[in-house]
């Protein structure tokens, strides 16, 4: 009986994942306390690698469960205290509120987004022009909005396109939220399905990298930008101008990379939309136009007005992003007739699992902070010759941001550098150069992995990722050319102009 019960517990552990994955997670949980007892520093780095492993296996098991087990163990064995975890969460409350409310707000604007982007995709037949439009639009929006907000738009639009095709190809009007079985789509035309998935993957990755290209440019583009601007006393225009010698060349070469990738169809880019899918989307656009009742027009106008209000509010930073998102929910639902609780509840299904995962991630960040895992690298860079510090700081920030949270890395580095400046060891100009290196270093090379940028992690763990077969490895592979270009151009610009 006991053996049978033990087998049942093992079978239930992490659900229907493969045995080797379950065994690996159990091995992690057993090994960590042993190593931590005699080598805490090594155990800390091991925990980071283990958490990255759970992210890499996101399509096999959502990282919340295995990553959460690692986080709980870290607290139990003393790697980090609950107080430190709470402090990390408190410091990132604005990001959490953004995920809870802003992503839900975007959900209620999906009709407008799908209507507009369907017109764009159907109207622009050149894949290069379409990719450039997607990347530049993401960069422009991210310069004034938050990258997670723009990513939420990308996800919403991609899911919308996939479901339009899914319904048409399967000739089945069942609940559009049931993604568990698309066998009818596969049997309809597997080749078109695979090509359409590749098409959507490439546009999503162009858009995701675009959020990094634009987000690095302005004070409101990324959370760490606000932090750095506050430490330096920079306002919106000041921040843009001081970053421009690095960010503008990076933006140019980033957009040029879009053209090269699509032109030569490398790194899984270059797939065009199949004719059958284009026909389905054209039919969908025509049907939507034919169904343009006064109520639907009024709904689109209301969503458009709220979208304008959203952009103005975020650009002027009138309130915390999450609070603006809550206002979007209230206004959009009010003027589109959504008044029932279960209708509103659906909007939160996408963001809340990721919000929980992000809290788990903050626990891992707390371990990094408590065990001083990055301190040695920081001191090593700051002990170099002043002329080499900006470039090395850029690379060090980039490397650490690939495996950790770029907001945390920027916070640690800017605090350390400010202490050096306050002590009189460096002058104001050198302090500004180091601040530019920190901002660009945490924003640009961090596109290498989903760990570095919350927007990438959000995309990886979203509902659309399994639909288009966007795995951790696939995302890293598709981001690789951007990582190389953005890192080389950014480093060169830092070396030349700082």
C-alpha positions as CSV (number, residue, x, y, z in Angstrom):
1,X,0.0,0.0,0.0
2,X,2.8,2.4,0.9
3,X,4.6,1.8,-2.3
4,X,1.4,2.3,-4.3
5,X,0.7,5.6,-2.4
6,X,4.3,6.7,-3.0
7,X,3.9,6.1,-6.7
8,X,0.7,8.0,-6.7
9,X,2.4,11.0,-5.0
10,X,5.2,10.8,-7.6
11,X,2.7,10.6,-10.4
12,X,0.9,13.7,-9.2
13,X,4.2,15.6,-8.6
14,X,4.3,18.3,-11.3
15,X,1.4,16.7,-13.1
16,X,2.0,15.0,-16.5
17,X,5.6,16.0,-17.0
18,X,8.2,13.4,-17.9
19,X,9.9,11.3,-15.2
20,X,13.4,12.7,-16.0
21,X,12.1,16.2,-15.4
22,X,10.5,15.3,-12.1
23,X,13.6,13.5,-11.0
24,X,15.8,16.5,-11.9
25,X,13.7,18.9,-9.8
26,X,13.8,16.5,-6.9
27,X,17.6,16.2,-7.3
28,X,17.8,20.0,-7.2
29,X,15.8,20.2,-4.0
30,X,18.1,17.5,-2.3
31,X,21.4,18.9,-3.5
32,X,20.8,22.6,-2.6
33,X,20.7,22.3,1.2
34,X,23.8,20.1,1.2
35,X,25.9,22.5,-0.9
36,X,24.6,25.5,1.0
37,X,25.7,24.0,4.3
38,X,29.4,24.4,3.4
39,X,29.5,26.7,0.3
40,X,26.7,29.3,0.3
41,X,28.2,31.3,-2.6
42,X,28.3,28.3,-4.9
43,X,24.8,27.2,-3.8
44,X,23.5,30.7,-4.7
45,X,24.9,30.5,-8.2
46,X,23.6,26.9,-8.5
47,X,20.1,28.1,-7.6
48,X,20.2,30.7,-10.3
49,X,21.2,28.0,-12.9
50,X,18.4,25.7,-11.6
51,X,15.8,28.5,-11.9
52,X,17.0,29.2,-15.5
53,X,16.5,25.5,-16.2
54,X,12.9,25.7,-15.1
55,X,12.4,28.7,-17.4
56,X,13.9,26.7,-20.3
57,X,11.4,24.0,-19.7
58,X,8.5,26.3,-19.7
59,X,6.6,24.4,-22.4
60,X,7.0,21.2,-20.4
61,X,5.9,22.7,-17.1
62,X,5.0,26.2,-16.2
63,X,7.9,27.6,-14.2
64,X,5.7,28.7,-11.3
65,X,5.7,25.2,-9.7
66,X,9.3,24.1,-10.0
67,X,10.7,27.6,-9.6
68,X,8.4,28.2,-6.7
69,X,9.6,25.0,-5.0
70,X,13.2,26.3,-5.4
71,X,12.2,29.7,-3.9
72,X,10.4,28.1,-0.9
73,X,13.5,25.9,-0.2
74,X,15.8,29.0,-0.5
75,X,13.7,30.6,2.3
76,X,13.6,27.5,4.5
77,X,17.3,26.8,4.4
78,X,18.2,30.4,5.0
79,X,19.5,31.6,1.6
80,X,17.1,34.5,1.9
81,X,14.7,35.7,4.6
82,X,11.0,36.3,4.2
83,X,11.6,39.9,5.1
84,X,14.1,40.4,2.2
85,X,11.6,38.7,-0.2
86,X,8.9,41.1,0.9
87,X,11.2,44.0,0.5
88,X,12.1,43.0,-3.1
89,X,8.3,42.7,-3.8
90,X,7.7,46.1,-2.2
91,X,10.4,47.7,-4.3
92,X,8.8,46.2,-7.5
93,X,5.2,46.9,-6.6
94,X,4.8,49.2,-9.6
95,X,5.7,46.3,-11.9
96,X,3.3,44.0,-10.2
97,X,0.4,46.4,-10.4
98,X,1.3,47.0,-14.0
99,X,0.9,43.2,-14.7
100,X,-2.3,42.9,-12.8
101,X,-4.1,45.9,-14.2
102,X,-2.5,47.1,-17.4
103,X,-2.5,43.7,-19.1
104,X,-6.1,43.3,-18.2
105,X,-6.8,46.7,-19.5
106,X,-5.2,45.8,-22.9
107,X,-7.5,42.7,-22.9
108,X,-10.6,45.0,-23.1
109,X,-9.1,46.8,-26.1
110,X,-8.5,43.7,-28.1
111,X,-11.3,44.5,-30.6
112,X,-9.7,47.7,-31.6
113,X,-6.2,46.2,-31.7
114,X,-7.3,43.2,-33.8
115,X,-9.2,45.5,-36.2
116,X,-6.2,47.9,-36.7
117,X,-3.5,45.2,-36.9
118,X,-5.5,43.1,-39.3
119,X,-5.7,46.0,-41.6
120,X,-1.9,46.5,-41.3
121,X,-1.1,42.8,-42.0
122,X,-3.5,42.5,-44.8
123,X,-2.5,45.8,-46.3
124,X,1.3,45.4,-46.2
125,X,2.4,42.4,-48.3
126,X,6.1,42.8,-48.0
127,X,7.4,40.8,-45.0
128,X,10.4,43.1,-44.7
129,X,8.2,46.2,-44.6
130,X,5.8,44.5,-42.2
131,X,8.6,43.5,-39.9
132,X,10.1,46.9,-39.9
133,X,6.8,48.4,-39.1
134,X,6.2,46.1,-36.2
135,X,9.7,46.6,-34.8
136,X,9.7,50.4,-35.2
137,X,6.1,50.7,-33.8
138,X,7.2,48.7,-30.7
139,X,10.3,50.8,-30.3
140,X,8.3,54.0,-30.6
141,X,5.6,52.9,-28.2
142,X,8.1,51.5,-25.7
143,X,9.9,54.9,-25.6
144,X,6.7,56.5,-24.1
145,X,4.9,53.5,-22.6
146,X,6.2,50.5,-20.7
147,X,7.7,47.5,-22.5
148,X,5.4,45.1,-20.7
149,X,2.4,47.1,-21.9
150,X,3.6,46.9,-25.5
151,X,4.3,43.2,-25.1
152,X,0.7,42.8,-23.8
153,X,-0.5,44.3,-27.1
154,X,1.8,42.0,-29.1
155,X,0.4,39.0,-27.2
156,X,-3.2,40.1,-27.5
157,X,-2.9,40.7,-31.3
158,X,-1.0,37.4,-31.9
159,X,-3.6,35.3,-30.0
160,X,-6.3,37.1,-31.9
161,X,-4.8,36.3,-35.3
162,X,-4.2,32.7,-34.3
163,X,-7.7,32.2,-33.1
164,X,-9.2,33.7,-36.3
165,X,-7.2,31.2,-38.3
166,X,-8.0,28.4,-35.9
167,X,-11.7,28.9,-36.1
168,X,-11.7,29.2,-39.9
169,X,-9.4,26.2,-40.5
170,X,-11.2,23.9,-38.0
171,X,-14.7,25.2,-38.9
172,X,-15.5,25.0,-35.2
173,X,-17.0,27.8,-33.3
174,X,-16.2,26.4,-29.9
175,X,-14.8,28.6,-27.1
176,X,-11.8,30.5,-28.4
177,X,-10.0,30.1,-25.1
178,X,-9.7,26.3,-25.5
179,X,-6.2,25.9,-26.9
180,X,-5.7,22.3,-25.7
181,X,-6.5,20.6,-29.0
182,X,-5.8,22.0,-32.5
183,X,-5.8,18.6,-34.3
184,X,-8.4,19.8,-36.7
185,X,-6.2,22.7,-37.7
186,X,-3.3,20.3,-38.2
187,X,-5.3,18.0,-40.4
188,X,-6.6,21.0,-42.4
189,X,-3.1,21.9,-43.6
190,X,-0.1,21.2,-41.4
191,X,2.3,23.0,-43.7
192,X,0.3,26.2,-43.7
193,X,-0.1,26.0,-39.9
194,X,3.6,25.6,-39.4
195,X,4.4,28.5,-41.7
196,X,1.8,30.7,-40.0
197,X,3.3,29.9,-36.6
198,X,6.8,30.8,-37.9
199,X,5.4,34.0,-39.4
200,X,3.8,35.0,-36.0
201,X,7.0,34.0,-34.1
202,X,9.1,36.2,-36.2
203,X,6.8,39.2,-35.9
204,X,6.5,38.7,-32.1
205,X,10.3,38.5,-31.7
206,X,10.8,41.6,-33.9
207,X,8.3,43.4,-31.7
208,X,9.8,42.1,-28.4
209,X,13.3,43.3,-29.4
210,X,11.7,46.6,-30.6
211,X,10.6,47.2,-27.0
212,X,14.2,47.0,-25.9
213,X,15.4,49.3,-28.7
214,X,12.9,52.0,-27.8
215,X,12.8,51.3,-24.0
216,X,16.5,52.2,-23.6
217,X,16.1,55.6,-25.1
218,X,13.8,57.5,-22.6
219,X,13.3,58.0,-18.9
220,X,10.0,56.2,-18.9
221,X,11.0,53.4,-21.3
222,X,12.1,50.9,-18.6
223,X,11.7,50.7,-14.8
224,X,15.5,51.0,-14.2
225,X,15.6,54.1,-16.4
226,X,13.4,55.9,-13.9
227,X,15.7,54.8,-11.1
228,X,18.8,56.0,-12.9
229,X,17.3,59.3,-13.9
230,X,16.3,59.9,-10.3
231,X,19.8,59.2,-9.1
232,X,21.3,61.5,-11.7
233,X,18.7,64.3,-11.5
234,X,17.8,64.0,-15.2
235,X,14.5,64.9,-16.7
236,X,12.9,63.4,-19.9
237,X,14.8,65.5,-22.4
238,X,18.0,65.3,-20.4
239,X,17.8,61.5,-20.3
240,X,17.2,61.2,-24.0
241,X,20.0,63.5,-25.1
242,X,22.6,62.0,-22.8
243,X,21.7,58.4,-23.9
244,X,21.4,59.4,-27.6
245,X,25.1,58.8,-28.6
246,X,24.7,55.2,-27.7
247,X,21.0,54.5,-28.3
248,X,20.6,56.1,-31.7
249,X,23.3,54.0,-33.4
250,X,21.9,50.9,-31.7
251,X,18.4,51.8,-32.9
252,X,19.6,52.2,-36.5
253,X,21.6,48.9,-36.5
254,X,18.8,47.2,-34.7
255,X,16.3,48.1,-37.5
256,X,18.9,47.2,-40.1
257,X,19.2,43.7,-38.5
258,X,15.4,43.3,-39.1
259,X,16.0,43.8,-42.8
260,X,19.0,41.4,-42.9
261,X,17.2,38.7,-41.0
262,X,14.1,38.8,-43.2
263,X,16.1,39.3,-46.4
264,X,18.3,36.2,-45.9
265,X,15.7,34.2,-43.9
266,X,18.2,33.2,-41.2
267,X,17.7,32.4,-37.5
268,X,14.1,31.2,-38.1
269,X,13.1,34.5,-39.7
270,X,11.8,35.2,-43.2
271,X,8.5,33.2,-43.2
272,X,5.7,34.9,-45.0
273,X,2.1,34.6,-44.3
274,X,0.6,31.6,-46.3
275,X,-1.9,32.5,-49.0
276,X,-4.7,30.5,-47.4
277,X,-4.2,32.4,-44.1
278,X,-4.1,35.7,-45.8
279,X,-7.3,34.8,-47.5
280,X,-8.8,33.9,-44.1
281,X,-7.7,37.2,-42.6
282,X,-9.0,39.2,-45.6
283,X,-12.3,37.5,-45.2
284,X,-12.3,38.2,-41.5
285,X,-11.5,41.9,-42.1
286,X,-14.4,42.1,-44.7
287,X,-16.8,40.4,-42.3
288,X,-15.8,42.8,-39.5
289,X,-16.4,45.7,-41.8
290,X,-19.7,44.4,-42.9
291,X,-20.8,43.9,-39.2
292,X,-19.9,47.5,-38.4
293,X,-23.0,48.3,-36.5
294,X,-23.5,51.6,-34.6
295,X,-22.8,49.7,-31.4
296,X,-19.6,48.2,-32.7
297,X,-18.5,51.6,-34.0
298,X,-19.2,53.2,-30.7
299,X,-17.2,50.4,-29.0
300,X,-14.2,51.0,-31.3
301,X,-14.4,54.8,-30.7
302,X,-14.5,54.3,-27.0
303,X,-11.5,52.0,-27.0
304,X,-9.6,54.4,-29.3
305,X,-10.4,57.3,-26.9
306,X,-9.2,55.3,-23.9
307,X,-6.0,54.3,-25.9
308,X,-5.2,58.0,-26.5
309,X,-5.8,58.7,-22.8
310,X,-3.5,55.8,-22.0
311,X,-0.7,57.0,-24.1
312,X,-0.9,60.6,-22.8
313,X,-1.1,59.4,-19.2
314,X,1.9,57.1,-19.5
315,X,4.0,59.6,-21.5
316,X,3.4,62.3,-18.9
317,X,3.7,59.8,-16.1
318,X,0.6,61.1,-14.5
319,X,0.4,58.1,-12.1
320,X,1.9,54.7,-11.5
321,X,1.5,52.5,-14.6
322,X,-0.7,49.9,-12.8
323,X,-3.1,52.6,-11.6
324,X,-3.4,53.9,-15.1
325,X,-4.2,50.3,-16.2
326,X,-6.9,50.1,-13.5
327,X,-8.4,53.4,-15.0
328,X,-8.3,51.8,-18.4
329,X,-10.3,48.8,-17.2
330,X,-12.9,51.0,-15.6
331,X,-13.3,53.3,-18.6
332,X,-13.2,50.6,-21.3
333,X,-15.7,48.3,-19.6
334,X,-18.0,51.2,-18.7
335,X,-18.3,52.4,-22.3
336,X,-18.4,49.0,-24.0
337,X,-21.1,47.4,-21.9
338,X,-19.0,44.9,-20.0
339,X,-20.7,44.8,-16.6
340,X,-20.7,41.2,-15.4
341,X,-18.0,39.9,-13.0
342,X,-17.2,36.7,-15.0
343,X,-16.7,38.8,-18.2
344,X,-14.2,41.0,-16.3
345,X,-12.5,38.0,-14.6
346,X,-11.4,36.6,-18.0
347,X,-9.1,39.6,-18.5
348,X,-7.0,38.6,-15.5
349,X,-6.4,35.0,-16.5
350,X,-3.4,35.9,-18.7
351,X,-1.4,38.1,-16.3
352,X,-1.9,36.6,-12.8
353,X,0.1,33.3,-13.4
354,X,3.0,35.5,-14.6
355,X,2.6,37.9,-11.7
356,X,3.0,34.9,-9.3
357,X,6.0,33.7,-11.3
358,X,7.5,37.2,-11.0
359,X,7.2,37.2,-7.2
360,X,9.0,33.8,-7.2
361,X,11.7,35.5,-9.4
362,X,12.0,38.3,-6.8
363,X,12.8,35.6,-4.3
364,X,15.8,34.5,-6.4
365,X,16.8,38.1,-6.8
366,X,16.7,38.3,-3.0
367,X,19.1,35.4,-2.8
368,X,21.5,37.2,-5.2
369,X,21.3,40.3,-2.9
370,X,21.7,38.4,0.4
371,X,24.7,36.2,-0.8
372,X,26.4,39.2,-2.6
373,X,26.7,37.1,-5.8
374,X,27.5,40.1,-8.0
375,X,29.6,42.1,-5.5
376,X,32.9,40.7,-6.7
377,X,32.2,41.6,-10.3
378,X,31.2,45.1,-9.4
379,X,34.3,45.8,-7.4
380,X,36.5,44.3,-10.1
381,X,35.1,46.7,-12.7
382,X,35.3,49.8,-10.5
383,X,38.9,49.1,-9.7
384,X,39.9,49.3,-13.4
385,X,41.4,52.4,-15.1
386,X,38.7,55.1,-15.4
387,X,39.0,55.2,-19.2
388,X,38.1,51.5,-19.5
389,X,35.3,51.5,-16.8
390,X,32.4,52.6,-19.0
391,X,33.0,49.8,-21.6
392,X,33.6,47.1,-19.0
393,X,30.6,48.3,-17.0
394,X,28.5,48.0,-20.1
395,X,29.7,44.4,-20.6
396,X,29.4,43.4,-17.0
397,X,25.9,44.8,-16.7
398,X,24.9,43.0,-19.9
399,X,26.3,39.6,-18.8
400,X,24.7,39.8,-15.4
401,X,21.4,41.0,-16.9
402,X,21.3,37.9,-19.2
403,X,21.0,35.6,-16.1
404,X,19.3,37.9,-13.7
405,X,16.8,40.8,-13.6
406,X,18.1,43.9,-15.4
407,X,16.2,46.2,-13.0
408,X,18.0,44.6,-10.0
409,X,21.4,44.7,-11.8
410,X,20.9,48.4,-12.6
411,X,19.8,49.2,-9.0
412,X,22.9,47.5,-7.6
413,X,25.3,49.1,-10.0
414,X,24.0,52.7,-9.9
415,X,24.0,52.6,-6.1
416,X,27.6,51.4,-6.0
417,X,28.7,54.0,-8.5
418,X,26.8,56.8,-6.7
419,X,28.6,55.9,-3.5
420,X,31.9,56.2,-5.3
421,X,30.8,59.6,-6.7
422,X,29.6,60.8,-3.3
423,X,33.0,59.9,-1.7
424,X,34.7,62.2,-4.3
425,X,36.6,59.4,-6.1
426,X,35.2,60.3,-9.5
427,X,33.9,63.6,-11.0
428,X,30.4,64.4,-12.4
429,X,31.2,63.8,-16.0
430,X,32.7,60.3,-15.3
431,X,29.7,59.6,-13.1
432,X,27.4,60.4,-16.1
433,X,29.4,58.2,-18.4
434,X,29.1,55.3,-16.0
435,X,25.3,55.9,-15.6
436,X,24.9,55.7,-19.4
437,X,26.9,52.5,-19.5
438,X,24.7,51.0,-16.8
439,X,21.5,52.0,-18.5
440,X,22.5,50.7,-21.9
441,X,24.2,47.7,-20.5
442,X,21.2,46.5,-18.6
443,X,18.8,47.2,-21.5
444,X,20.6,45.9,-24.6
445,X,22.6,42.7,-24.1
446,X,19.8,41.5,-21.8
447,X,17.7,40.6,-24.9
448,X,19.8,37.4,-25.0
449,X,17.6,35.5,-22.7
450,X,14.0,35.7,-21.3
451,X,15.7,36.1,-17.8
452,X,17.0,39.5,-18.6
453,X,13.9,41.4,-19.5
454,X,10.5,41.0,-17.9
455,X,8.8,41.6,-21.3
456,X,10.6,38.6,-22.8
457,X,9.7,36.4,-19.8
458,X,6.1,37.6,-20.1
459,X,6.1,36.6,-23.8
460,X,7.6,33.2,-23.1
461,X,5.1,32.3,-20.4
462,X,2.1,33.7,-22.2
463,X,-0.8,31.8,-23.8
464,X,0.5,32.5,-27.3
465,X,4.0,30.9,-26.8
466,X,2.8,27.2,-26.9
467,X,0.4,28.1,-29.8
468,X,3.3,29.3,-32.0
469,X,5.9,26.9,-30.5
470,X,8.0,29.7,-29.0
471,X,10.2,27.8,-26.5
472,X,13.0,29.1,-24.3
473,X,15.6,27.7,-26.7
474,X,13.8,29.1,-29.8
475,X,13.6,32.5,-28.2
476,X,17.3,32.5,-27.3
477,X,18.2,31.4,-30.9
478,X,16.0,34.1,-32.5
479,X,17.4,36.7,-30.2
480,X,21.0,35.8,-30.8
481,X,21.6,38.0,-33.9
482,X,20.1,40.9,-32.1
483,X,22.2,40.2,-29.0
484,X,25.4,40.2,-31.1
485,X,24.5,43.4,-33.0
486,X,23.1,45.4,-30.0
487,X,26.0,44.4,-27.8
488,X,28.7,45.2,-30.4
489,X,27.2,48.5,-31.5
490,X,26.4,49.5,-27.9
491,X,29.9,48.7,-26.7
492,X,31.5,50.4,-29.6
493,X,29.4,53.6,-29.0
494,X,30.3,53.5,-25.3
495,X,34.0,53.2,-26.1
496,X,33.9,56.0,-28.8
497,X,31.6,58.6,-27.2
498,X,32.0,58.1,-23.4
